[in-house]
Amino acid sequence: MTITLISFLVLIFSGIPIVFALGVAAAVSLALTTEVPLVVIAHRVYAGLDSFPLMAIPFFTLAGLIVEKGGIARRIVDLSAALVGWITGSLYMVAIVTGTGLAALSGSGSADTAAIGSMLSPEMRRRGYDVDVGAGLIAAAGALAPIIPPSIIMIIIGLSGNISVGKLFLAGLLPGLLIAAGLMFVAWLFAKRNGAAYRDAEPFALRRLGRSLVAAGPALSLPVVVVGGIAGGVFTPTEASCVAVIVALLVSFLVHRELRIAELPELVLRAASISAAVLIIVGTANVFAWLITSQGVPALIGGYLNGMTDQSWVFLLLVNILLLVVGMFMESFSAVLVLMPVLMPIALNYGIDPVHFGLIVALNLSIGLITPPYGICLYIVSIVSKRTVGQVASQIWRPLLPMLIALALITYIPEISLALPRLLMP
């Protein structure tokens, strides 16, 4: 066990990609501490990928790319402007509502952040808004994608923790909306206190809202079909991912007519490339997780925690601290695949609902998307906003605060995340 963990940490801090750190650490440990042949690594990689739920990843990824390319994202922005453009700090509000809407369509935080930032950052600069505050809010809105279904990270959490992906999807809805509301409050408070530039909101117009709703209606059918189909037992999450691609194609080709058939091969290749990068991590992480489990690491950590406390709330506090720190330094897919096999058995011993625990993990790692030094959404929004990472990071505490408050509420009030799964998928 010691050799496994030391090898992994040395490789991580040496700067090599996580996929190689996982695989090489497992190989070194097998070679030095066991007589198991190294060919087992290939078998475990294949076993880690031989899973029907994992097939949802490339299809949800492709659906998200079609959403971006087919004009759907722009119509979500227009609808958001009609809904909240009359509120003080209107562009901040539009960014947050758009992020919430796109999270229900793409499942990719980095893609949503890039789309929102490229559309709204120039307008924020033109109107005299604080671009760094806006960039932080855009990054936080993009970080809602791992929480609001369809979420790729929840598929990984469900697979590694043996949790129903459908229930995890439903568990993320109310927490996602709670965080969005918190972000909007913080944005409104900042805008209210910082001058006339933020009071340029357009008056609410029911006619404009109606037009925007009609234009965005076909796009909004996508999350309704996906989540409704899963909750109603019509199809599995993997089948839902295929349905998402079909709906996105129909809307882009037949309704908006902004996607050309000639562009499809490029989108398919991009989806394959993104999915391959995720799935190779899944494969090598399965080797690493199998190794540390076989060496008794979960039992050892569980015994240590039980020696510290027999209170589940203390365990959850320690898990939140651990995951927040890990999210600052490690990519979320890798963090899930390494930590879930260790933490899930301990959580079950404390009597914590697995769906609730899976949602806590997803929320912690979504916060990691905006926290330096790793936060990928932070880097992306800095690029598209033409600001340095340091400038945006100096204001990231504003959206981080409501996200941490929401994390505390969701951690210690399980019904926030469990109400919908218990109601719709008992």
Disulfide bonds with the S-S distance in Angstrom:
none
